[in-house]
């Protein structure tokens, strides 16, 4: 019996070996179909909003889910990776499912699928989440891809009424998705199927051509969205994601005859996305948490930080995952940071996740004019910031450190 989230993680751990074998090769939706048949093909029973892209897909997913919820709909949301707890992968109306209910459903699911299962950690979670959405009877399921799109485990959602959102395309996971924007775009747009409606911002011509050609071949319709300024309480870099989400929402609301939220109402709405320009205050000090981990995301974060905190150079607690272009990330960050506390991490969700050595990050920081100090842990780094009474501190470089950060900050409140 699974009676706690820790026991749920233990149950899921047996699928991590398959994940390790699969990463970088043999990524396919093929393993999904037998599992889905065991639970009566939940993907065929859900109205899905499917989101892929390099940057902004988690934020866009949160925004779409919130808009549909504000239209009095029961909305399921699944995102990855999770920051604090596994239950973030199964959210209903903006909140992770209660631990007890999560465990109850996972027990029921595990009994149905049995022991003879060939799947990765992510794949089994997606099958579970889709099945749970049907059990809970959501009106809409908002589904963020895990990696890429074409071969991603979420790409079993293929109903004709699916709405697809493709966020900005950039360079990430090149060892799997390709080394050019065209190759990466082909993977991302692969979530689109016949008769789907697609929303995407206008992007570089090589990306846009891939989108247009692919949607024409599969028989889908693409809506190319122009940038738009809207008065809403969001970080600057989130406006683009918000506009994309709102355009998709307006289409769904019109198609399904939902009450449409006016832009005046929206201007009074604040939707916080965990780990994205996430401000935490205590003791008169402010920490700004952002999981920016590549050049595209860090550039967007720095621009938004400058808009919200003009003319300021601040301290940062910095950790970067080992497969990222850490030198370019640090170079971008140098325009707003004068002191860095460099930390490392090692954890596991579906795969072992390790940081670049904090000593290496410290050396790169010094190269770009940032005074750097290596800290033995997140807690030690935060304690040093507190001792120095820094009014504003950035914590960035990876989403994977933010769970540990929030645990420390919330304990100090």
C-alpha positions, 0 to 999 in steps of 0.5 A: 500500500502506498500511504505517503508521497515518499512511498509513492516515490519508492513505487516510481523508483523502479521505473528509473532504470528504464529512464537511464537506459532511454535518455538520449536514445530510444525515446518513443511513445511506443511504450505508452500505448499498452499502458494506456490500453490497460487503463481504458485509453484516458487520452481519448476522453480528455479535452487537452491543451498541449504545450511544447517549446524551449522557453516559457512552456511551464508558465504558459501552462499555468496561465492557460489553466488559471484562465480556464479555471476563472471561467468556472471550469475544473482544470487538471494541470501537469508540469515537469519537473516538480520543484517541491513535491511529486504531487505538483505533477497532478494539479487540480484548479491550481493546487497539487492534489492532496497527498492522501488523494494522490496516494489513493489514486496511485494505489488504484492505478498500480493495481490496474496496470500490474507488475509487467510494465515497461516504461520510464518514470516520466511515462508511467507518471503521464499515464497515471496523470491522464487516467487520474484526470478522467477519474477526477472528471476534469473539464480540461487537461493542460499538459506540458511536454517533458522533452521535445514533443514528437517522441515525448510521452505526452504525445499520445493526446491526439484528439482532433479538438486538441489545442496546441501551444508552441512557446519560443524555440531556442537551444537546449537538449541539443544532444537529443533534439538536434543542433539547429533551430530547424531540427529543434522546431521539428521536434516541438511542433511534433505534438500537432495532429490532424485538425488541431488548432495551434498557437505560436508567436512569430519566431525566426523565419527558419522556425516559422517555416518548419511550423507552417510546413508541418501544420500544412502536412498534418492538416492543422491550423496555425495561428501566428500571434503578434507581440502585444503589451497588456497591463498586468502584474507580471514580470516583463518576460512573462508578458509574451507567455501570457499573451500566448496563453490568453489567445489560446484561452479566447479560442477555447472559450469561444469554441466551447461557449465559456464565459470570457474574462475581459482584459480589464478583469485580467489586469487585476489578476496576479498569477504566480508561477513557482520558480519564475521571478518568484519573490519570497520575503522574510525578515525585511530581506527579499529573495528572487527565485528564478530557474533560468538555466540557459542563455535564452531564459537567463537573458529574459530573466535579467531583462525583467529583473532590470525592469523591476529593480532598475540600476541595482547590482545584487548578490546571487546564490548560483547553481547550474546543472552540469549539461548547461552552457554555464559560461554564457549563463554567468556572462549574462548574469554579470550585468546585475550581480556583483557577488555570487555564492556558488553551490552544488547539488545532486538529486534525482527525479527521473534521472540523476541530476548533478550540478557543475562543480561550484568551484568551476562556477566560481572561477567563471564568475571571477572571469566576468567580474563577479566576486565569488565564494563557494558555499557548502550548501544552500542553507550555508549560502542563505545564512551568509546572505542573511548575515550580510543583510542583503536587501535583494538576493537572486537565486538562480541557475537551475529549477532543481535547487529551488525546492531546497531553497524554499524549504530553508526560507519557509523554515526561517519565516 
